[in-house]
Structures are given as structure tokens and as C-alpha cells.
Amino acid sequence: MRFHKTKKYKLDTAQANQALQNIFAACDNKPNTIPFDKLILRQKMNTGKYDRLLLVTYIALFLTFISPLVIVPFATQTRDWRAPEAVAMIDSYVSDGYLYVQMEGDNILYSEAYLVKNDGTVIPVHSYDIKEKTLCFSYSNDTESNIYIPVKDSSDFHLLLTPGN
């Protein structure tokens, strides 16, 4: 099955001019005084500007659609754009002058964790267990303290501890 036209009809300008004059006569209008050749030239002149404008528009749209394909290979990726894994505190308790904090998350830098007392004293982590994800700090219940736990590829995880009653 063919979907396009196979026959092309052609009229020379004399026959087209005669057909146009017959149409005007059938409609009781005055005959056309402009030669048919000039009508064709005017039509081509009027649509030429629009054809060029359409071509420019098509080219602009094409360039817009392919621009990501051109830019992406040259872009340098300076950081991993995936979301950092969540870090959270699961449990904490104080026993024998030590504060134990159990964490959840995979990118935790346990050895770099530290506790800051209200007076500015910095106490590094006393011990840690990566398998159990537990940190141990020297701690007394009488002061408010801040715990900073560094996380790889993210900002520090910050905990505020207040004295219990």
C-alpha cells in the first residue's frame, strides 16, 4: 500500500491564468488584471522570508536539543552527586563515667569523633567499635556537651547532650 501521491499534476501558466479568469467570471467578479506570472512571483516572495525564518527556527531547536550531548562529555564532575547515606544515633547511655553512643550509617569516621564540653575542653573519642558501631567518651553528668562525629563526604553529625536529672 502506498501512502504518497504518485501522480503529479502540472499546469502551465497560460492554462492556470485561464482557469483563474473562468473562476472570477463564474463568481460574477471583475477579471484579474495582474498577470499570473506576477502572482506566482509575489507568492514566492512573500513566503520566502517565512521559509527562511522556519529554517532558522528548526536549526535553533535542533541545536537546543543536542546541546546536552555536547556539554556533558566536557563537564568535569567535582563531587559525587549521590545523596549521602543517612547517619543517625540509635542509642546512648552512661556507665562508669563513660558515655556510649551507638550509631547507624556506613560512612562514619569513628576515630575522628570528639566531645566538646561547655568550657571548650575537647575530649577525643576514648574507644570505638566499628563492628558494633559504638563510640565511647569520658563523660560526667554535670555539664552540657557537644559531640561531633565526622562523616565521610558530608558534614559532621552533631549531638547535644544535656545533664540528666
N, C-alpha and C positions, 0 to 999 in steps of 0.2 A: 504494500500500500504506500503510495507516495503522498506526502503532505504538502509539497511545494508545487507551485504552478509550473507547468512545463511549457505552456503557450504564452508567448509574449505578443501583445497586440501593439501595432505601431500605426501611427497616423502621420502623414506629412503635414507641414504647416498649412498648406492650402486647404486640405480636407478639414483640418481642425478649425481653421478660420470659418469655413463654410458651415460647419456644424454649429459653431458658436452663433453665427448670424441667423441660422434657422431657429435656434432656441430663443433668441431675442424676438424674432418675428412671431413665433408661436405664443409667446407671452405678451404680445402686443406692446413691446418696448421698442424704443428707437434703436436702430442698428449701432453696433460698436464701430467707433471711428478710429480707434487705436489699432494699428496692425498687430496681428497675432505674434509676430516675432518680438515686438517690443514688450508685449505682455509676458512672454516667457523670460526675457532678459530681466524685467523688473522682479519677477518671482524669484529668479536665481539670485539677484542682487539682495533682495530682502531676506532671504533665508541663509545667505552665505555667512552673515555676521553671527546668526544664531547657531549655525553648524559649527563654526569655529569656537564659539563660546561653549557649546556642548562638548566638543573635543577637549578643551582645556579643563572643563569640569570633570570629565571622565578620567583624565590623567591625574588631576588633583586627588580624586577619590582613590584611584589605584595606588598612588604614592602613599596616601594616608593608611590604606590597609596593609601595605607591605612594610611600612616604616618600623614596626616592632621586629620584624625579621632581620632588618638591617642593624638596628640598635643593639639588640640583645647579645649577639656574639662579641661586641666590642665593650660591653659594660663589664666592669670588674665588680665582683661581689666581695665586699669587705667584711661581711658578717653573715653568720648562719641565720637565715630568716625564720627558721622553725621556732615555734614557741618553746621557751624553756620549760623543762619538766617542773611540775609543782613540788614545792618543798613545804613541809608542814611539821609542826610539833605534835606528836601523838600523846606523849605522857611526860610528866615531870614529878619528881619527889625529892625530898631532902632526907638524908640519912647519915648520921655520924659526922656532921659538919661538911658534907659534900652534897652538891646538887646534881642530880642525874636527869638528863634530858634525852628522851627518845624521839628520834626524828623519822621523817618519811621523805624519800626522794633519793635520786641516784647521783646527782652532781654536787654533793656536799663535800666541802674541803674540811674534814674533821680536824686535822692537825693545826689549822689556822684559826680556829674559833677562839674567842676570848670574852671575858666578862669585865665590864667596867662598873666600878662602884660609884656612888654619888659624889664622893670626894675626888674622883678622877683616877683612882688606882685601877690599873689594868692587870687583870689576872688571866694568864693564858690557861688553856684547857689543861686539866690535871691528867686526864687519861681519856681514851676514846676506844670504842669497839666498832669497827666498820661493819662487821658481820651483823651485829645486833643493832647497829645504827644508834649508838648511845654515846653521849658526851658526859664527862664528869668534871665539875668545877668545885674548887674550895669555896664554901659559902656559909655565911652566918645569917640568921633570920632577921637581924636587926636593921638592915639597910635595903633601900631600894637599889636595884641593879639593872643594867642593860646587858643583854647577851647578843653578840654579833657572830653570826655563823656565815662565813663566806660560801657562796655558791658559784660553781664554775659557769662562765658565760652569762652571768646575771648579777644583780646587786645583792648585797649582803642580806641575809634573813635576820631580822631584828626582833628580839623578845624583850619585854619589860617585865621584871619581876618585882613584886611588892611584898613587903613583910607580911607573913600570915599572922592572924590573931589566934 
